[in-house]
Amino acid sequence: MTEKVQKTLASSALARWGVLMIVSFTMMTGYIVAKQVSPLEYFLELPSAEGGMNWTSSEFGFFAGSRGFFNVFFLMLFVSGYILDKTGVRFAGVLSCVLMLVGTVVDYYAIAFISPEGTCAFFGTMMKIQVLIAAGGFALFGIGYELCGITVSKVIVKWFSGQEMALAMGLQVALARLGTALALGFSPKIAQSFSLSTPLLIGMFSVGTGTIFYLFYCTMDSKLDKQKVTVLNCEEEKFRFADLKETLKNGGFWLITLLCMLYYSSLYPFLDFATKLMISKYGVEAEVAGMIPAILPFTSIILTPLFGAMYDNVGRGATIMIIGTVMLTVVLMVFALPLTATWIAIAAMLVLGIAFSLLPSVLWPAVPKIVPMNLLGTAYSIIYYIQNIGLMLVPIVIGVVLSRNTTGATTDYTQAMWLFSGIGIAAICVAVMLLYADKRNNYGLEAKNKE
């Protein structure tokens, strides 16, 4: 077979990078919605007379953790991974967009039109009806959000295998972080200028636009699949349960899964509470407090692609994971210390931004080194499922801890930050174990990606 007939649409750099920008934009819109309520905690907890919803820290923690409810309790991530591997990236991607959109609509309806005064019993606890419905919408959004994440990851592997895969994943993560930064930085100002529901309305239109973008990608993906059959005379290898059994017996896969859970369970829930932390501990004005946590994703926008390119060309992925978890844990410990200068919070966020870039830039490209292509969707779904357990439970626990450490308008974050630090220490231990496992089993995590 000559070099000419081996070329497909994925061989074109323009097409390849165009696909990346399209699917990354779709994922970015999901990240906007995922974090747009986080910086509104302070406003949601204000009394109704002051324009708030009179939520408690426990109720906010319940809402923040609800994104993983359906994924964890109804095993929807396993279903999502199976759907992705059986139906392909086109159907799974469109389904994920629809679920994200419907969930965001429910969230908007709950905040905009349901009174915060009504309550009902929920597992023996009185809970606001508004909070329960908003949490239900966020949980539905969570199904689509995670399905979109594993689908986009598989799209990148499909189009960038043997090419600049870590750089591509780094750029995708960077755009996702831009969505996070926009949500953290501007949601409070938008809510103050208009209403608490306005950020959700913007998120709803964002996800709708992302859906349209993904439909355009589907036409390109269909063309690529036809070329693989007619030009290369091959089809993508199908999902097989026998292959899945071998993957589940792989210790390296489980170490990456556990590392992912610990890393994100300490980082993302921290971001959920970080805005109010800036207000309560560091005395930052409520309208701009979200800008300090927004430093983290803005920093990673620049650094994640750079670290991804470094992994492509140099390698050392397992080593980078250790460095990232150490930096994360040190910063969390700094926030636990009795230091209240605003510049310390800003400096810590800058360092955390580097940690926020290091580990994701190598973790996600490392998975295809351990898992075959036909199982990537299912493998990512298992990783995301375990991750969702942490993302669901940690905000709930932190919310309860903060409620117990709140006196009047003052909240002591020391105990909560030491809990976050403990999770970070566990992540360091797992990262070290992964390095040793790579040396024993030759996964190739320390090797470069470009052929």
Salt bridges, closest charged atoms under 4 A:
GLU45 OE1 - LYS276 NZ 2.63
GLU59 OE1 - LYS128 NZ 2.97
ASP85 OD1 - LYS154 NZ 2.62
GLU146 OE2 - ARG67 NH2 3.93
GLU164 OE2 - ARG16 NH2 3.52
ASP221 OD2 - ARG90 NH1 2.60
ASP221 OD1 - LYS158 NZ 2.93
ASP225 OD2 - ARG90 NH1 2.88
ASP225 OD1 - LYS158 NZ 2.89
GLU236 OE2 - LYS154 NZ 3.75
GLU237 OE2 - ARG240 NH2 3.67
ASP243 OD2 - ARG240 NE 2.84
GLU246 OE2 - LYS249 NZ 3.65
ASP272 OD1 - LYS35 NZ 2.71
GLU446 OE1 - ARG316 NH1 3.48
